[in-house]
Amino acid sequence: MFQRNIPKSLLPKGNKDKDKDARKLGSSNETIIDESKRTTRTQYMKGPYRYIFLLFLLWIGLIHYYERSVIKRAMKKCDWKKWEKWPKGIDSYKVSLFADPQIMDAHSYPGRPFIVNYMTKALLDNYHRKNWKYAQYYLDPDGTFFLGDLFDGGRYWDDDYWHNEYKRFNSIFPKKSFRKTVMSLPGNHDIGFGDTIIESSLERFTTYFGETSSSHDVGNHTIVLVDTISLSDTKNTNISSIPKQFLTGFAKLQHKYPRILLTHVPLWRDPETQTCGPDRESNKPFPLMKGVQYQTVIDYDISQEVLNDIQPIVLFSGDDHDYCKISHRYQANGKEKVAEEITVKSCAMNMGINRPAIQLLSLYNPSGSLREDTYQTNICYLPNPYTPLKMYSFMAILSFSALVFIHFFPKEFNNILVSRIEKTLKKEKDYLPLPVTMPSGLRTIMDGSIFLVDDNTKTMDFFFSLTILTIAVLLIFISYFTNI
């Protein structure tokens, strides 16, 4: 208490010296601690972690490019304004046609291991889902019609399995509000074909998707769906009578709009004289074949019956998976008429073609007359489904090789790669007017030591790094596959 009031000038000088020494010692200890922390941090960063992070960033960029950017670019190439040739300011009725999605099921590839089928199904579903959503968003068609073969093995499934696949189909192709979406045209994979149609499968399909033969007035046109598969049944009148009655009733009515016919199986043609044109991938003539639950064309007599009753200005079909454009001649009301048929490419990536596609149809008929120049159509190619797989495979090999190089050949890695980085940074340092005294962190960067990896890495470190990167990449894929 007494000592507090003693003037500073009367205190012993030795105390001041001790205080100074203590402060110096404390400062020295702090410096040692900071250097220790910096050394520990530098040793930690000398591991392969920064390179794992770099590979992770490269994976993000690659996946985003092929899972988002490429699809957006493909849809913008199909923009209606780029191929429509209507007068300026015309707002046409826009239709998209999706053929043969044939979503994969457990019976699609029998004999394959479960994990292979699971991954294949995830890949195929993702291709459908992202193309559908981007087409609905960027092209925004007023109406969308499916041309059959919605499922792959739908005709054989029991009710429980079919209901689950029905829900899955609608989750892949969700209907857009305030837009017309028609999925009621069946394919042979949905119900069978002709005399071998499975009646219970047909009834189930009709219950959930609607009448298989129907007509729709859109954009001053009448789009007519005809179940030519059921019409081809010569044994069961319960099946064939329904589309026959539809055709008879439709032919009796007076129609004020041009008709457009949709059928799953193409109508009969002579492949030698009616060639498909340059947009077909295959160089072989259109096949004329039949087998168990399929037939590549509708019989001649039924084809003529459909043409006579509907009298379409154009018709679209599916089933073949590849593109084909021909002309049909038929007699109606004592006159010879001509109608083009376009077989639409499959929108699936596993249907034996290199470039899946959808067909776009633009309708404009302001007078509501029966003119024939009221439609325009164009192929909209979907993104190449195989290029991403090749690039992902290449990136996987590159990532694996990089980790092997870093972990098992660290000295070579430091000498080859890091030495080049050091030389580049030293050149930059020579040109830059840096201060004489630099912070230790900047000094570490400029001498290149921050890019070094530990010379004593072990095999377990390699497997740890590989596991971390693999999990991270899988999480990226899961995020992009589930958030479209």
C-alpha positions as CSV (number, residue, x, y, z in Angstrom):
1,M,0.0,0.0,0.0
2,F,2.8,2.3,0.9
3,Q,4.9,1.3,-2.1
4,R,2.1,2.5,-4.5
5,N,2.8,6.1,-3.5
6,I,6.5,6.0,-4.1
7,P,7.5,8.1,-7.1
8,K,8.8,6.1,-10.1
9,S,12.1,7.9,-10.0
10,L,12.8,6.4,-6.5
11,L,12.0,2.8,-7.6
12,P,15.0,0.5,-8.1
13,K,16.2,0.5,-11.7
14,G,16.7,-3.2,-11.7
15,N,12.9,-3.7,-11.8
16,K,12.7,-1.9,-15.2
17,D,15.4,-4.1,-16.7
18,K,13.5,-7.2,-15.4
19,D,10.3,-5.9,-17.0
20,K,12.1,-5.3,-20.3
21,D,13.6,-8.8,-20.2
22,A,10.3,-10.4,-19.4
23,R,8.7,-8.6,-22.3
24,K,11.4,-9.7,-24.7
25,L,11.1,-13.3,-23.5
26,G,7.3,-13.2,-23.9
27,S,7.7,-11.8,-27.4
28,S,10.3,-14.4,-28.2
29,N,7.9,-17.2,-27.0
30,E,5.1,-15.8,-29.1
31,T,7.3,-15.8,-32.1
32,I,8.3,-19.4,-31.4
33,I,4.6,-20.4,-31.0
34,D,3.7,-18.6,-34.3
35,E,6.5,-20.3,-36.1
36,S,5.4,-23.6,-34.7
37,K,1.8,-23.1,-35.8
38,R,3.1,-22.0,-39.2
39,T,5.3,-25.0,-39.5
40,T,2.5,-27.4,-38.5
41,R,0.2,-25.7,-41.0
42,T,2.8,-25.9,-43.7
43,Q,3.4,-29.6,-43.0
44,Y,-0.3,-30.3,-43.1
45,M,-0.6,-28.5,-46.4
46,K,2.4,-30.4,-47.8
47,G,0.1,-33.3,-48.0
48,P,-2.0,-34.1,-51.1
49,Y,-5.1,-32.3,-49.8
50,R,-4.8,-29.3,-52.0
51,Y,-4.6,-31.5,-55.1
52,I,-7.6,-33.5,-54.0
53,F,-9.5,-30.3,-53.7
54,L,-8.3,-29.2,-57.2
55,L,-9.5,-32.5,-58.7
56,F,-12.8,-32.0,-56.8
57,L,-13.2,-28.6,-58.4
58,L,-12.4,-30.0,-61.9
59,W,-15.1,-32.7,-61.3
60,I,-17.7,-30.0,-60.4
61,G,-16.9,-28.1,-63.5
62,L,-17.1,-31.1,-65.8
63,I,-20.3,-32.5,-64.3
64,H,-22.0,-29.1,-64.4
65,Y,-21.0,-28.7,-68.1
66,Y,-22.5,-32.0,-69.2
67,E,-25.4,-32.2,-66.9
68,R,-26.7,-28.6,-67.3
69,S,-24.8,-26.4,-69.9
70,V,-24.9,-28.9,-72.8
71,I,-28.6,-29.6,-72.4
72,K,-29.4,-25.9,-72.3
73,R,-27.3,-25.3,-75.4
74,A,-29.1,-28.2,-77.2
75,M,-32.5,-26.7,-76.4
76,K,-31.5,-23.3,-77.6
77,K,-30.4,-24.8,-80.9
78,C,-34.0,-26.1,-81.3
79,D,-35.6,-22.7,-80.5
80,W,-38.8,-22.3,-82.5
81,K,-37.7,-18.9,-84.0
82,K,-34.6,-20.5,-85.5
83,W,-36.5,-22.8,-87.9
84,E,-40.1,-21.6,-88.1
85,K,-40.9,-19.7,-91.3
86,W,-44.2,-18.1,-90.5
87,P,-44.8,-14.4,-91.2
88,K,-43.3,-12.1,-88.6
89,G,-45.2,-11.7,-85.3
90,I,-47.1,-15.0,-85.7
91,D,-47.8,-16.9,-82.5
92,S,-48.1,-20.5,-83.6
93,Y,-49.4,-23.5,-81.6
94,K,-46.3,-25.5,-80.6
95,V,-46.2,-29.3,-80.2
96,S,-43.4,-31.6,-79.1
97,L,-43.5,-35.3,-79.9
98,F,-41.7,-37.9,-77.7
99,A,-41.3,-41.4,-79.1
100,D,-40.3,-44.6,-77.4
101,P,-38.9,-43.6,-74.0
102,Q,-39.2,-47.3,-73.0
103,I,-38.1,-46.6,-69.4
104,M,-35.8,-49.5,-68.3
105,D,-37.1,-52.1,-65.9
106,A,-35.8,-55.2,-64.1
107,H,-36.5,-57.3,-67.3
108,S,-34.7,-55.0,-69.8
109,Y,-31.3,-56.6,-69.4
110,P,-31.7,-60.0,-67.8
111,G,-28.5,-61.7,-66.6
112,R,-26.7,-58.5,-65.7
113,P,-25.5,-58.0,-62.1
114,F,-27.9,-56.1,-59.9
115,I,-25.5,-53.2,-59.3
116,V,-25.0,-52.8,-63.1
117,N,-28.7,-52.7,-63.8
118,Y,-29.2,-50.2,-60.9
119,M,-26.6,-47.8,-62.2
120,T,-27.8,-48.2,-65.8
121,K,-31.4,-47.4,-64.7
122,A,-30.2,-44.3,-62.8
123,L,-28.3,-43.1,-65.8
124,L,-31.1,-43.7,-68.3
125,D,-33.7,-42.1,-66.0
126,N,-31.5,-39.1,-65.5
127,Y,-31.1,-38.6,-69.3
128,H,-34.9,-38.7,-69.7
129,R,-35.6,-36.4,-66.8
130,K,-33.1,-33.6,-67.6
131,N,-34.1,-33.6,-71.3
132,W,-37.8,-33.5,-70.5
133,K,-37.5,-30.6,-67.9
134,Y,-35.2,-28.5,-70.1
135,A,-37.4,-29.0,-73.1
136,Q,-40.5,-28.0,-71.2
137,Y,-38.7,-25.0,-69.8
138,Y,-36.8,-23.6,-72.8
139,L,-39.0,-24.8,-75.6
140,D,-42.2,-24.5,-73.6
141,P,-44.5,-26.4,-76.1
142,D,-48.2,-25.8,-75.8
143,G,-48.8,-29.5,-76.2
144,T,-46.8,-32.7,-75.9
145,F,-47.8,-36.1,-77.3
146,F,-46.1,-39.4,-76.6
147,L,-46.0,-41.9,-79.5
148,G,-46.1,-45.2,-77.5
149,D,-43.7,-47.6,-75.8
150,L,-43.7,-45.7,-72.6
151,F,-42.4,-48.8,-70.8
152,D,-40.0,-51.5,-71.8
153,G,-41.7,-54.6,-70.3
154,G,-45.0,-53.1,-69.3
155,R,-47.1,-55.7,-71.1
156,Y,-45.7,-58.5,-68.8
157,W,-45.8,-56.8,-65.4
158,D,-48.1,-57.7,-62.6
159,D,-50.3,-54.9,-61.2
160,D,-48.1,-54.0,-58.2
161,Y,-44.9,-53.7,-60.3
162,W,-46.8,-51.8,-63.0
163,H,-48.2,-49.3,-60.5
164,N,-44.7,-48.6,-59.2
165,E,-43.4,-48.1,-62.7
166,Y,-46.3,-45.9,-63.6
167,K,-45.4,-43.6,-60.7
168,R,-41.8,-43.7,-61.7
169,F,-42.7,-42.7,-65.3
170,N,-44.7,-39.7,-64.1
171,S,-41.8,-38.7,-61.9
172,I,-39.5,-38.7,-64.9
173,F,-42.0,-36.9,-67.2
174,P,-44.1,-34.7,-64.8
175,K,-46.9,-32.9,-66.6
176,K,-46.6,-29.2,-66.8
177,S,-49.4,-27.0,-65.5
178,F,-51.5,-25.2,-68.1
179,R,-50.0,-27.3,-70.9
180,K,-51.6,-30.2,-72.8
181,T,-49.8,-33.6,-72.3
182,V,-51.2,-36.7,-73.9
183,M,-49.7,-40.1,-73.1
184,S,-52.5,-42.5,-74.1
185,L,-51.1,-43.9,-77.3
186,P,-49.8,-47.4,-76.5
187,G,-46.9,-49.3,-78.0
188,N,-46.2,-53.0,-78.4
189,H,-44.0,-52.9,-75.3
190,D,-47.0,-51.6,-73.4
191,I,-49.7,-54.0,-74.5
192,G,-48.3,-56.4,-77.1
193,F,-49.2,-56.5,-80.8
194,G,-52.1,-57.6,-82.9
195,D,-53.3,-61.2,-82.2
196,T,-50.9,-61.4,-79.2
197,I,-52.1,-58.3,-77.3
198,I,-52.5,-59.0,-73.6
199,E,-56.0,-57.8,-73.0
200,S,-55.5,-57.1,-69.2
201,S,-52.5,-55.0,-70.1
202,L,-54.5,-53.0,-72.6
203,E,-57.3,-52.4,-70.1
204,R,-54.9,-51.4,-67.4
205,F,-53.1,-49.0,-69.8
206,T,-56.4,-47.5,-70.8
207,T,-57.5,-47.0,-67.2
208,Y,-54.5,-45.0,-66.2
209,F,-53.6,-43.1,-69.5
210,G,-57.0,-42.8,-71.2
211,E,-58.6,-44.0,-74.4
212,T,-56.0,-45.3,-76.8
213,S,-57.7,-43.8,-79.9
214,S,-58.8,-40.2,-79.5
215,S,-58.9,-36.8,-81.3
216,H,-57.8,-33.4,-80.0
217,D,-58.5,-30.0,-81.5
218,V,-55.5,-27.8,-80.9
219,G,-54.2,-24.7,-82.8
220,N,-57.0,-25.0,-85.5
221,H,-55.9,-28.6,-86.3
222,T,-57.2,-32.0,-85.2
223,I,-54.6,-34.3,-83.9
224,V,-55.8,-37.9,-84.2
225,L,-54.4,-40.8,-82.2
226,V,-55.2,-44.2,-83.6
227,D,-54.4,-47.4,-81.8
228,T,-53.3,-49.3,-84.9
229,I,-51.8,-52.1,-82.7
230,S,-55.2,-53.1,-81.4
231,L,-56.7,-52.5,-84.8
232,S,-54.4,-55.3,-86.1
233,D,-55.9,-57.9,-83.8
234,T,-57.7,-60.4,-86.0
235,K,-58.8,-62.8,-83.3
236,N,-60.2,-60.8,-80.4
237,T,-63.0,-58.5,-81.5
238,N,-63.2,-57.1,-77.9
239,I,-59.8,-55.5,-78.7
240,S,-60.1,-54.6,-82.4
241,S,-63.7,-53.3,-82.3
242,I,-62.8,-50.3,-80.2
243,P,-60.4,-48.6,-82.7
244,K,-62.7,-49.7,-85.6
245,Q,-65.6,-47.9,-84.0
246,F,-63.5,-44.9,-83.4
247,L,-62.4,-44.8,-87.1
248,T,-66.0,-45.3,-88.4
249,G,-67.4,-42.6,-86.2
250,F,-64.6,-40.2,-87.0
251,A,-65.0,-40.7,-90.8
252,K,-68.7,-39.9,-90.6
253,L,-68.2,-36.5,-89.0
254,Q,-67.5,-33.3,-90.9
255,H,-64.1,-31.9,-89.9
256,K,-63.3,-28.2,-90.4
257,Y,-59.6,-28.5,-89.4
258,P,-56.6,-30.2,-91.1
259,R,-56.0,-33.6,-89.5
260,I,-52.6,-34.9,-88.2
261,L,-52.4,-38.6,-87.5
262,L,-50.3,-40.2,-84.7
263,T,-49.7,-43.9,-84.6
264,H,-47.1,-46.0,-82.8
265,V,-46.2,-48.5,-85.5
266,P,-45.5,-46.9,-89.0
267,L,-47.9,-47.6,-91.8
268,W,-47.0,-50.0,-94.7
269,R,-44.5,-48.9,-97.3
270,D,-42.2,-50.4,-99.9
271,P,-38.7,-49.8,-98.6
272,E,-37.1,-50.1,-102.0
273,T,-39.0,-47.2,-103.5
274,Q,-40.0,-45.3,-100.4
275,T,-36.6,-44.4,-98.9
276,C,-36.2,-42.7,-95.6
277,G,-34.0,-39.7,-96.6
278,P,-30.7,-38.4,-95.4
279,D,-31.7,-37.8,-91.7
280,R,-31.8,-41.5,-91.0
281,E,-28.7,-42.9,-89.2
282,S,-29.0,-46.4,-90.7
283,N,-28.0,-46.9,-94.3
284,K,-30.1,-50.0,-94.6
285,P,-33.7,-50.0,-96.0
286,F,-36.6,-49.7,-93.6
287,P,-37.1,-53.2,-92.2
288,L,-40.2,-55.2,-92.9
289,M,-40.3,-57.8,-90.1
290,K,-42.6,-59.4,-87.6
291,G,-42.1,-61.6,-84.5
292,V,-43.3,-62.2,-81.0
293,Q,-45.2,-59.2,-79.8
294,Y,-43.9,-56.9,-82.6
295,Q,-44.3,-56.0,-86.3
296,T,-42.3,-53.2,-87.9
297,V,-45.2,-51.8,-90.1
298,I,-49.0,-52.0,-90.1
299,D,-50.5,-54.3,-92.8
300,Y,-51.3,-52.7,-96.1
301,D,-55.1,-53.0,-95.9
302,I,-55.3,-51.5,-92.4
303,S,-52.9,-48.7,-93.4
304,Q,-55.1,-47.7,-96.3
305,E,-58.2,-47.9,-94.1
306,V,-56.7,-45.5,-91.6
307,L,-55.5,-43.1,-94.3
308,N,-59.0,-43.1,-96.0
309,D,-60.9,-42.5,-92.7
310,I,-58.6,-39.9,-91.2
311,Q,-57.3,-38.2,-94.4
312,P,-54.3,-36.6,-92.7
313,I,-52.1,-33.9,-94.1
314,V,-49.2,-35.4,-92.2
315,L,-48.7,-38.4,-89.9
316,F,-46.1,-39.2,-87.2
317,S,-45.1,-42.6,-85.9
318,G,-42.6,-44.2,-83.6
319,D,-41.4,-47.8,-82.9
320,D,-38.5,-47.9,-85.3
321,H,-36.3,-45.6,-83.1
322,D,-34.6,-44.0,-86.1
323,Y,-35.8,-41.2,-88.4
324,C,-37.7,-41.9,-91.6
325,K,-39.6,-39.6,-93.9
326,I,-41.7,-40.9,-96.8
327,S,-44.9,-40.1,-98.7
328,H,-48.1,-42.2,-98.8
329,R,-50.6,-42.1,-101.7
330,Y,-54.2,-43.2,-100.9
331,Q,-57.7,-42.8,-102.4
332,A,-60.3,-40.7,-100.6
333,N,-63.7,-39.5,-101.9
334,G,-62.6,-40.6,-105.4
335,K,-59.4,-38.6,-105.4
336,E,-55.8,-39.5,-104.9
337,K,-54.2,-37.8,-102.0
338,V,-50.7,-37.6,-100.6
339,A,-49.6,-37.5,-96.9
340,E,-46.1,-37.4,-95.5
341,E,-45.2,-39.8,-92.7
342,I,-42.4,-39.0,-90.3
343,T,-41.1,-41.7,-88.1
344,V,-39.8,-39.9,-85.0
345,K,-36.4,-40.8,-83.5
346,S,-36.5,-42.3,-80.0
347,C,-35.9,-39.9,-77.1
348,A,-34.0,-42.7,-75.2
349,M,-30.2,-43.1,-75.1
350,N,-30.3,-47.0,-75.2
351,M,-32.3,-47.6,-78.4
352,G,-29.5,-48.3,-80.8
353,I,-29.1,-44.8,-82.3
354,N,-26.3,-42.3,-81.7
355,R,-28.4,-39.2,-81.6
356,P,-31.7,-39.4,-79.8
357,A,-34.2,-36.6,-80.7
358,I,-37.7,-35.3,-80.3
359,Q,-39.9,-33.9,-83.1
360,L,-41.2,-30.4,-83.0
361,L,-44.4,-29.4,-84.8
362,S,-45.5,-25.8,-85.3
363,L,-49.2,-25.2,-86.3
364,Y,-50.7,-22.0,-87.8
365,N,-54.1,-22.0,-89.3
366,P,-55.7,-18.6,-88.6
367,S,-58.6,-19.1,-91.0
368,G,-59.5,-22.5,-89.7
369,S,-59.6,-23.9,-93.2
370,L,-58.5,-27.2,-94.6
371,R,-55.3,-25.8,-96.2
372,E,-52.3,-28.1,-96.2
373,D,-49.6,-25.5,-95.6
374,T,-50.5,-25.0,-92.0
375,Y,-47.7,-27.0,-90.3
376,Q,-43.9,-26.9,-90.1
377,T,-41.8,-29.5,-88.4
378,N,-38.2,-30.0,-87.3
379,I,-36.0,-32.5,-85.6
380,C,-34.7,-31.4,-82.2
381,Y,-31.6,-33.4,-81.4
382,L,-31.0,-34.1,-77.7
383,P,-27.5,-34.0,-76.3
384,N,-25.1,-36.8,-77.3
385,P,-25.6,-39.3,-74.5
386,Y,-22.2,-41.0,-74.9
387,T,-19.8,-38.0,-74.8
388,P,-20.4,-37.3,-71.1
389,L,-19.7,-41.0,-70.3
390,K,-16.4,-40.8,-72.2
391,M,-15.4,-37.6,-70.5
392,Y,-16.3,-38.9,-67.0
393,S,-14.3,-42.1,-67.7
394,F,-11.3,-40.0,-68.9
395,M,-11.5,-37.8,-65.8
396,A,-11.7,-40.8,-63.6
397,I,-8.6,-42.3,-65.1
398,L,-6.8,-38.9,-64.9
399,S,-7.8,-38.5,-61.2
400,F,-6.7,-42.0,-60.3
401,S,-3.4,-41.5,-62.2
402,A,-2.8,-38.2,-60.4
403,L,-3.3,-39.7,-57.0
404,V,-1.0,-42.6,-57.8
405,F,1.7,-40.1,-59.0
406,I,1.4,-37.9,-55.9
407,H,1.4,-40.8,-53.4
408,F,3.8,-43.3,-54.9
409,F,6.2,-41.0,-56.7
410,P,6.2,-37.9,-54.6
411,K,9.9,-37.0,-55.3
412,E,9.3,-37.2,-59.0
413,F,6.1,-35.2,-58.6
414,N,8.0,-32.5,-56.7
415,N,10.9,-32.4,-59.2
416,I,8.8,-32.4,-62.3
417,L,5.6,-30.5,-61.5
418,V,6.5,-28.3,-58.6
419,S,9.9,-27.2,-60.0
420,R,8.1,-25.7,-63.0
421,I,5.8,-23.8,-60.7
422,E,8.8,-22.6,-58.7
423,K,10.5,-21.3,-61.8
424,T,7.4,-19.5,-62.9
425,L,6.9,-17.9,-59.6
426,K,10.6,-16.9,-59.3
427,K,10.3,-15.2,-62.7
428,E,7.3,-13.3,-61.5
429,K,9.2,-12.3,-58.3
430,D,12.1,-10.9,-60.3
431,Y,9.8,-8.7,-62.2
432,L,7.7,-7.5,-59.3
433,P,9.0,-4.7,-57.0
434,L,8.5,-6.7,-53.8
435,P,9.6,-5.3,-50.4
436,V,12.9,-6.4,-48.9
437,T,11.2,-8.0,-46.0
438,M,8.2,-10.2,-46.9
439,P,5.7,-11.9,-44.6
440,S,6.7,-15.5,-44.1
441,G,3.4,-16.8,-45.7
442,L,4.1,-14.8,-48.9
443,R,7.7,-15.9,-48.8
444,T,6.5,-19.6,-48.7
445,I,4.4,-19.1,-51.8
446,M,7.1,-17.3,-53.7
447,D,9.7,-20.0,-53.1
448,G,7.2,-22.7,-54.2
449,S,7.4,-24.8,-51.1
450,I,3.7,-24.6,-50.6
451,F,3.2,-26.8,-53.7
452,L,5.4,-29.6,-52.3
453,V,4.0,-32.9,-51.2
454,D,5.4,-35.1,-48.4
455,D,8.2,-37.4,-49.6
456,N,7.1,-40.1,-47.1
457,T,3.5,-40.7,-48.0
458,K,2.2,-44.2,-47.4
459,T,-0.1,-46.6,-49.2
460,M,-2.9,-46.0,-46.7
461,D,-2.7,-42.3,-47.5
462,F,-3.4,-43.1,-51.1
463,F,-6.5,-45.2,-50.3
464,F,-7.7,-42.5,-48.0
465,S,-7.3,-39.8,-50.6
466,L,-9.0,-42.0,-53.2
467,T,-11.9,-42.8,-50.9
468,I,-12.4,-39.1,-50.1
469,L,-12.4,-38.0,-53.7
470,T,-14.6,-40.9,-54.8
471,I,-17.2,-40.1,-52.1
472,A,-17.1,-36.4,-53.0
473,V,-17.6,-37.0,-56.7
474,L,-20.5,-39.4,-56.1
475,L,-22.1,-36.8,-53.9
476,I,-21.8,-34.3,-56.8
477,F,-23.5,-36.8,-59.2
478,I,-26.3,-37.6,-56.7
479,S,-26.9,-33.8,-56.3
480,Y,-27.1,-33.2,-60.0
481,F,-29.2,-36.3,-60.7
482,T,-31.8,-35.6,-57.9
483,N,-32.0,-31.8,-58.2
484,I,-33.1,-31.1,-61.8
